Amino acid sequence: MTQHFINGRQTAGRTGETMAVLAPATGEEFTRIACGNAADIDDAVKAARAAYEGAWGKLTAAERGRLIARLGLAVLDHFDELALLEARDTGKPMAQAKADIEACARYFEFYGGAADKVHGHIVPFLNGYSVNVVHEPYGVTGHILPWNYPAQMFGRSLVPALAMGNAVVLKPAEEACQTALRLAVLASEVGFPDGAINVVTGRGHEAGAALSAHPGIGFMSFTGSPEVGKMVQIACAENYVACTLELGGKSPQIVFDDADVDAAVPIVCKAIVQNTGQTCSAGSRVLVQQGIYDEFMEAVAGQFAKLRAGTPEMDLDCGPVINAKQRGRVQSFVDQAREAGIPVIAEGQIAQGVPNGGFFVTPTLFGPVPRGNRLEQEEVFGPVLAAFPFSDEEDAIRTANSTAYGLVASVWTKDGGRQQRVSKRVRAGQVFINGYGAGGGIELPFGGTGKSGHGREKGFIALEEFAVTKTIVHKHG
C-alpha cells in the first residue's frame, strides 16, 4: 500500500481509509492508496506553509535551483524503476513510459537552471522616484494532476512553482499516482526541506475539492476535464485565488493540397494514437483539402490498419485506456458514429494475448464526418480520429475554429504566406507548421483558449504564473 507524503514523511492519513488501484492492462488490483480528506489536505497545507516560512523559504534562488537539478539527476538514476511504475500505473507502452520519465527529468533540468534567472526590472518614472518591479512567490500553491501523464505532469506543474520559491501541495489522480509519490520521496532524499513537497492521494470530490477550496493556498494549478475545471475555478474564486486551467482540446491537423503527404501521414497518425489518444493536445481532427482527400486518407488508412494495442511489455503503438469507465466512454463515441452511418475508413487491432480484463479499445478512423457531429465537437480522449474534407483556406479556418476548444493545431502546406495566415487565424495556444508536437516541448509556452482553459505552463512564462508581480515605488526627492 502507498501512503500520503506530508511534511517529509509517509502517513496513512487521518482516517486510515484506503482504495484500490487497478492495472489498466489487466483490470486487476495491484496496490491500494490512502484516501485523503479535508483534514489531510489541511495538514499538508500547514506543512507547506511552515516550510515556506522556514527552511524552504530561506533558500536563495540559486540554492533552490541546485536542489531541483539534483532531483532531476535522481530521476535519471532511478529511470528504470520510475518507467516501470509509470507503465504499470497507466498501462502505456514501455517506450512511452520511458519518454515520459526523460521529459520529467528535463523539467527539473530546465527549471533548476531557470530558478535564479527570473529578474525584475526598473521602470523609468517621474524625477525623484525609483520604481522596481519584482516577482515574489505566492507561498503555498495547490496542484491537481490528471492520470494520463503522471510523471510529466509532476514536472510540468510542480517544478516551476518550486523554482519560484513556493511550497507545494499535490493531489494526483487516484488512478495513477505511484510516480508522484516516489518523486516526493526522492525529493526528500536529495535534501528538500520537510514540507516543501506534499502529496495527498484520494478521490477528487474529497481531497481534490478540499485542496481547491482551501483558504491557505495562494494559487491553484489544475489539469483535467472542463467540467471539473469549472468547479475548481469556482472554489478558488471563493477565496480570491487565481488558477491555471488546462482542460483538453479538439485539435485540428490541417492538410492543404500542396502538403508533403509522405511527411504528414505518419505524424497525423502518431498525433492521435500517442498515449492511446489520452492526450489533451491529441490531433483528433484531420482536415484535408478536397483535391487530395482520397489520396491522403488512403495513406492514413494504411498506417491505421497496422496499429496494434497491447500491454506495456508488448511495447506496441497503444496501451489500454485508464479504466473501465473511460473504455465505455470511448466506445460510446465509436458505437454512435457507426449507428449514424459515418464510414469507418480503417481500424487497428488489439494484439493477441492481452488479458481479458484489460481496458483495451481498437484504434478507429472515421470519415468523412458530418459537420456538427459529436466526433467534431467533443473530446474523445481515446485513439479515434475524425476526418473532414475542406474546400479552401477560409473553409479550413472555419472548420478548425468550429469547436469550443482551442489548444493545439497544425498546418501542413509549403506556401509560406498561407503558413502565416492560417497560423494567425486558427484559435489555439500552440500552432505547428509542417509538424505536430515537439517531444515534450518543455521550453515552449503551453495552454489554450475557450473550453481548453486559461493560463500558460512550460517555458519561462510558467515561472511568472507562479509568482506575484509587485511594484515598489520609492519617492526620494
Buried (B, 14 or more C-beta within 10 A) or exposed (E): EBBBBBBBEBBBBBEEBBEEBBBBBBBEEEBBBBBBBBEBBBBBBBBBBBBBBBBBBEBEBEBBBBBBBBBBBBBBEBBEBBBBBBBBBBBBBBBBBBBBBBBBBBBBBBBBBBBBEBEBEEEEEEEEEEBEBBBEBBBBBBBBBBBBBBBBBBBBBBBBBBBBBBBBBBBBBBBBBBBBBBBBBBBBEBEBBBBBBBBBBBBBEBBBBBBBBBEBBBBBBBBBBBEBBEBBBEBBEEBEBBBBBBBBBBBBBBBBBBBEBEEBBEBBBBBBBBBBBBBBBBBBBBBBBEEBBEEBBEBBBEBBBEBBBBBBEBBBBBBBBBBEEBBEBBBEBBEEBEEEEBEBBBBBBBBEEBBEBBBBBBBBBBBBBBEEBBBBBBBBBBBBBBBBBBEEBEBBBBBBBBBBBBBBBBBBBEBEEBBEBBBEBBBBBBBBBBEBBEEBBBEBBBBBBBBBBBBBBBBBBBBBBBBBEEEEEEEEE
